[in-house]
């Protein structure tokens, strides 16, 4: 369970990092847009922490991404 949680945090961090770089945005610029600081964005991107839901949605919006919530097909 711990490994799965760490892997998830890492994947979320990589997704955010890649999207930010694609938008040619610095960590500081993203932090300013979403109301946090560069250090916090860095820790999210490294997978050291998971952002709360509210911050996660602000980050997604700031990067021009969208989230689709769908029921999985089993």
BELTA-V765659 format. One line per field, one symbol per residue. ss: DSSP state (h for helix, s for strand, l for the rest). A space follows every 10 residues. Layout:
BEGIN
ss = ???
END
This chain:
BEGIN
ss = lhhhhhhhhh hhhhhhhhhh hhllllhhhh hhhhlllhhh hhhhhlllll llhhhhhhhh hhllllllll llll
END
